[in-house]
């Protein structure tokens, strides 16, 4: 009997029709004899009654005057509503089910309210319940400290709950159900001929997620990768198999791996490029700049360090503060707002000549200037003007043949 962890996101649970699709996936696996642990997010998206952002809105009118501990108590309500509602649907269908909060499911965390990290998962209770024939529904996004305080796991917390439980239970697979049919070669809102990927490696999807693709949180993938638990990203609203995420060796051993130089594209908008130079000889400009950013909690990216200065990027939301800090240090930064970072990602890129040449040729032929670039073993990043983003993504997608179905 397979042990499957299924995770359903907020859009999968937002209305009665969507919940019927969720029921269909649970019934299918249950009738096949699988043992099931189902992890749920809060229902809906921002603006809908029980979504996480809607719960936060309740206290914004009071100036967010709620301590972090109590805020986690508030935020845990959305997943509990989803879990108990799903339990009632399963019970009505004659499927024995039980709801556990994150803490009741054995998810133990540190005490960093709002961004807790899992330190241990005690699986005895879940194993007992699934052995007794129950579908175990677990509230995602939350855990409990050793002294019984409720915590939440931060951004992507329900994905993290699912893969962490999958690893602790030694599940056969973790199915992440969402509103898209797997992982695509690019964002279909920007690239008209983006196509679904049947397989990707852990490393590739981590890079996609870290660079703007929002299908699954990178922390969740890292947990699955360490435990070698395969993950499928699937659509709640279809019967498709979605995208299998596993390690490259496992893909090859199953005969479904093909050597892809470039797997897909990701992008981030709302980026500002900052440049600081000091041409009056050696100085500690780099130290002063990055220490100021770190002290004020500004995340920096796309960093180029030179003897005479630095060039780096920050998010648009941090731009005004970053400029104020730099001017306070006596610098007059070069500022370029309205940029976008495009990531070209592929597990077969390392050591493969000509990848950057293809990028430069595709963008040059489209008349798109590259403002900055960087690379790693599996990713090349280019910074460009946001007004060129749509054309750049389409040009790169075509240049690497990502629109073509592999043989």
C-alpha positions in Angstrom: 0.0 0.0 0.0 1.5 3.3 -1.1 1.6 6.2 1.3 0.8 9.4 -0.5 0.8 13.0 0.9 -1.6 15.2 -1.0 -1.4 19.0 -0.6 -4.3 21.2 -1.8 -3.8 25.0 -2.1 -6.2 27.8 -1.4 -7.7 28.0 -4.9 -8.4 24.2 -4.8 -10.6 24.7 -1.7 -12.2 28.1 -2.5 -15.6 27.0 -3.6 -17.9 24.0 -3.8 -17.0 23.1 -7.4 -13.3 23.2 -6.6 -13.8 21.1 -3.5 -15.6 18.5 -5.6 -12.4 18.2 -7.7 -10.4 17.8 -4.4 -12.8 15.0 -3.4 -12.3 13.2 -6.7 -8.5 13.0 -6.2 -8.8 11.8 -2.7 -11.4 9.2 -3.6 -9.3 7.9 -6.5 -6.3 7.3 -4.4 -8.3 5.9 -1.5 -10.1 3.4 -3.7 -6.7 2.3 -5.1 -5.8 1.3 -1.6 -3.3 4.1 -0.9 -2.8 5.4 2.7 -3.4 9.2 2.6 -2.3 12.2 4.5 -3.9 15.4 3.1 -2.4 18.8 3.9 -4.5 21.9 3.3 -4.0 25.6 3.0 -6.4 28.4 3.9 -9.3 28.7 1.5 -9.2 31.2 -1.4 -7.0 34.2 -2.1 -6.7 37.7 -0.8 -10.1 39.3 -0.4 -12.0 36.0 0.2 -13.2 35.6 3.8 -10.8 33.0 5.2 -7.7 33.6 3.1 -4.5 34.4 5.1 -4.3 38.0 3.7 -8.0 38.5 4.7 -7.3 37.5 8.2 -4.4 39.9 8.4 -6.6 42.7 7.1 -8.7 42.3 10.3 -5.9 43.7 12.4 -4.6 46.3 10.0 -7.3 48.7 11.0 -5.8 48.6 14.5 -2.3 49.4 13.1 -1.3 45.7 13.2 -1.2 46.0 17.0 -1.0 42.3 17.7 2.1 40.5 19.1 3.7 37.9 17.0 2.5 35.0 19.1 -1.1 36.1 18.9 -0.8 36.8 15.2 0.2 33.2 14.6 -3.0 32.2 16.5 -5.0 34.3 14.1 -3.3 33.1 11.0 -3.8 29.4 12.0 -7.6 29.8 11.7 -7.7 29.7 7.9 -6.2 26.2 7.6 -8.4 24.9 10.4 -11.5 26.0 8.6 -10.3 24.3 5.4 -9.4 21.1 7.2 -12.7 20.7 9.1 -14.8 21.5 6.0 -12.9 18.9 4.0 -13.4 16.4 6.8 -17.1 17.0 6.6 -17.1 16.4 2.9 -15.2 13.1 3.2 -17.4 11.9 6.1 -20.5 12.6 4.0 -19.0 10.4 1.3 -18.4 7.6 3.8 -14.6 8.1 4.0 -13.3 7.9 7.6 -11.2 11.0 8.2 -9.7 13.0 11.0 -8.3 16.5 11.4 -5.0 17.3 13.1 -3.4 20.7 13.6 0.2 20.9 12.7 1.2 20.5 16.4 -1.2 17.5 16.8 0.4 16.0 13.7 3.8 16.1 15.5 5.3 19.0 13.7 7.6 20.6 16.2 9.2 24.0 15.5 11.4 26.6 17.1 9.7 29.7 18.5 10.2 32.2 15.7 6.6 33.2 15.4 5.6 34.0 11.8 8.6 32.2 10.3 9.2 29.1 12.4 11.5 26.3 11.3 10.7 22.7 11.7 13.0 20.9 14.2 11.3 17.5 14.5 8.3 15.6 13.3 6.8 12.9 15.6 5.0 10.5 13.3 3.5 8.0 15.7 0.0 9.5 15.8 -0.3 9.8 12.1 1.0 6.2 11.5 -1.6 4.9 14.0 -4.5 6.8 12.4 -3.6 5.7 8.8 -3.2 2.1 10.1 -6.7 2.4 11.5 -8.0 3.3 8.1 -8.4 7.1 8.4 -7.6 9.7 5.8 -5.5 12.1 8.0 -6.1 15.8 7.2 -3.4 18.1 8.5 -3.5 21.9 8.7 -0.6 23.2 6.6 1.6 26.2 7.4 1.7 25.6 11.1 3.4 23.7 13.9 4.0 23.9 17.6 6.9 24.7 19.9 8.1 22.1 22.5 6.2 24.0 25.2 2.9 24.0 23.2 2.8 27.4 21.5 1.3 27.5 18.0 3.6 28.7 15.3 3.3 29.4 11.5 6.0 28.5 9.0 6.1 31.7 6.8 5.8 32.0 3.1 5.2 28.7 1.3 4.4 27.1 4.7 1.8 24.6 3.4 4.1 23.3 0.7 6.8 22.9 3.4 4.4 21.1 5.7 3.6 18.6 2.9 7.1 17.7 1.9 8.3 17.7 5.5 5.6 15.2 6.4 6.4 13.2 3.3 10.0 13.0 4.3 9.2 12.1 7.9 6.7 9.4 7.0 8.9 8.1 4.2 6.0 8.6 1.7 6.1 7.2 -1.7 5.3 10.5 -3.3 4.0 14.0 -2.4 1.4 15.4 -4.7 1.1 19.2 -4.7 -2.2 20.2 -6.2 -2.6 23.7 -7.6 -4.5 25.6 -10.2 -2.0 25.0 -13.0 -1.3 21.7 -14.9 2.2 21.2 -13.6 5.3 23.2 -14.1 5.6 25.0 -17.5 8.6 26.1 -19.5 7.7 29.8 -18.7 4.8 31.8 -17.3 2.0 31.3 -19.8 0.7 34.9 -19.1 3.9 36.1 -20.7 4.8 33.4 -23.2 2.0 32.2 -25.4 3.5 28.8 -26.3 4.8 27.8 -22.9 4.3 24.1 -22.5 4.1 21.7 -19.5 7.2 19.8 -18.4 6.8 16.1 -17.7 9.9 16.0 -15.5 12.4 18.3 -13.8 15.2 17.8 -11.3 15.1 19.1 -7.8 17.9 21.6 -8.6 16.0 23.0 -11.6 12.7 23.6 -9.8 14.6 25.1 -6.9 16.1 27.6 -9.2 12.8 28.3 -11.0 11.1 28.8 -7.6 13.8 31.1 -6.3 13.7 33.2 -9.4 10.0 34.0 -9.7 8.1 30.8 -10.6 5.5 30.5 -7.9 4.3 26.9 -8.4 6.1 25.5 -5.3 8.2 27.0 -2.6 11.9 26.4 -2.8 12.2 25.4 0.9 9.7 22.6 0.3 11.7 21.3 -2.7 14.9 21.4 -0.6 13.3 19.2 2.1 12.1 16.7 -0.6 15.6 16.7 -2.2 17.4 15.9 1.0 15.0 13.0 1.7 14.9 11.9 -2.0 11.1 12.0 -1.8 9.6 12.5 -5.3 7.1 15.3 -5.8 4.4 15.8 -8.4 3.0 19.2 -9.2 -0.5 18.6 -10.5 -3.7 20.4 -11.4 -6.7 20.0 -9.0 -8.9 20.5 -12.0 -7.7 17.7 -14.3 -6.6 14.1 -14.2 -3.2 14.9 -15.7 0.0 13.5 -14.1 1.5 17.0 -14.0 5.3 17.4 -13.5 7.4 14.9 -11.6 10.2 16.5 -9.5 13.0 14.1 -8.5 16.7 13.7 -8.8 18.5 13.3 -12.1 19.7 9.8 -11.3 16.1 8.6 -10.6 14.9 10.2 -13.8 17.6 8.4 -15.8 17.0 5.0 -14.1 13.3 5.3 -15.1 14.3 6.0 -18.7 12.4 9.3 -18.7 15.3 11.7 -18.5 16.5 13.5 -21.5 19.5 15.8 -21.4 18.1 19.3 -21.5 20.6 22.2 -21.7 17.8 24.6 -20.9 14.6 23.5 -19.1 12.7 26.7 -18.6 12.6 30.5 -17.9 11.6 32.4 -14.8 11.4 36.1 -14.1 11.0 38.7 -11.4 9.6 42.2 -12.0 9.9 45.4 -10.0 13.7 45.4 -9.7 15.9 48.5 -9.3 19.6 48.6 -10.3 21.9 50.6 -8.1 25.5 51.5 -8.9 28.0 53.1 -6.6 31.5 54.2 -7.7 34.5 55.8 -6.0 37.2 56.7 -8.5 39.5 58.3 -6.0 41.5 55.2 -5.3 41.0 52.2 -3.0 38.3 52.5 -0.4 36.0 50.5 1.7 33.0 51.5 -0.5 31.9 47.8 -0.9 31.9 47.2 2.9 30.1 50.5 3.7 27.4 49.9 1.0 26.5 46.3 1.9 26.8 46.8 5.7 24.2 49.7 5.4 21.9 47.4 3.3 22.2 44.6 5.8 21.7 46.8 8.9 18.4 48.0 7.5 17.1 44.6 6.3 17.4 45.3 2.6 17.9 42.2 0.5 20.5 42.7 -2.3 20.8 40.6 -5.5 22.7 40.5 -8.8 25.9 41.7 -7.2 28.9 42.8 -9.1 31.9 44.0 -7.0 34.7 46.0 -8.7 37.8 47.8 -7.3 36.1 51.1 -7.8 32.6 50.3 -6.6 29.6 48.0 -6.8 26.5 47.4 -8.9 23.6 45.5 -7.4 19.8 45.3 -7.4 17.1 45.7 -4.8 13.3 45.3 -5.0 11.3 48.4 -6.0 9.7 48.5 -2.5 13.2 49.0 -1.0 14.5 51.5 -3.5 13.7 54.7 -1.7 15.3 53.6 1.6 18.3 52.2 -0.3 18.9 55.5 -2.0 18.5 57.4 1.2 21.1 55.2 2.9 23.6 55.6 0.1 23.2 59.3 0.0 23.6 59.4 3.8 27.0 57.7 3.2 28.0 60.5 0.9 27.4 58.6 -2.4 25.4 59.7 -5.4 24.2 56.3 -6.7 23.3 55.6 -10.3 19.7 54.4 -10.2 17.8 52.5 -12.9 14.2 51.7 -11.9 11.7 49.5 -13.8 14.0 46.5 -14.4 13.3 42.8 -14.6 15.5 39.8 -13.9 15.1 36.9 -16.4 16.6 33.5 -15.4 17.5 30.9 -18.0 17.6 27.6 -16.1 18.8 24.1 -17.1 20.5 21.1 -15.4 22.5 20.4 -18.6 23.9 23.9 -18.8 27.1 23.4 -16.7 30.1 23.2 -19.0 28.0 23.4 -22.2 29.5 26.0 -24.5 27.4 28.6 -26.3 24.5 29.1 -23.9 25.3 32.7 -23.3 25.9 33.3 -27.0 22.3 32.1 -27.7 21.0 34.5 -25.0 22.9 37.5 -26.4 22.0 36.7 -30.0 18.3 36.3 -29.2 18.1 39.6 -27.2 20.4 41.5 -29.6 18.2 40.5 -32.6 15.2 41.8 -30.7 16.9 45.1 -29.9 16.9 44.4 -26.2 19.9 45.7 -24.2 21.4 43.5 -21.4 22.0 45.8 -18.4 23.8 43.2 -16.2 24.4 39.4 -16.2 25.5 36.6 -13.8 25.6 32.9 -13.9 25.9 29.7 -11.8 26.1 26.0 -12.7 22.5 25.7 -13.7 21.3 29.3 -14.3 22.2 32.4 -16.3 20.6 35.7 -15.2 20.1 38.8 -17.3 18.8 42.1 -16.1 16.8 44.2 -18.6 14.2 46.9 -18.8 10.8 45.7 -17.6 9.3 47.2 -20.8 11.3 44.6 -22.8 10.3 41.7 -20.6 7.5 40.1 -22.7 9.5 40.3 -25.9 12.6 39.0 -24.2 10.9 36.0 -22.7 9.3 35.0 -26.0 12.6 35.5 -27.9 14.5 33.3 -25.4 11.8 30.7 -25.2 12.0 30.3 -29.0 15.8 30.5 -29.2 16.2 27.5 -26.9 13.4 25.5 -28.5 11.3 25.4 -25.3 8.1 25.5 -27.3 9.0 22.2 -29.0 7.8 18.9 -27.5 10.8 16.6 -26.9 11.0 13.3 -28.7 
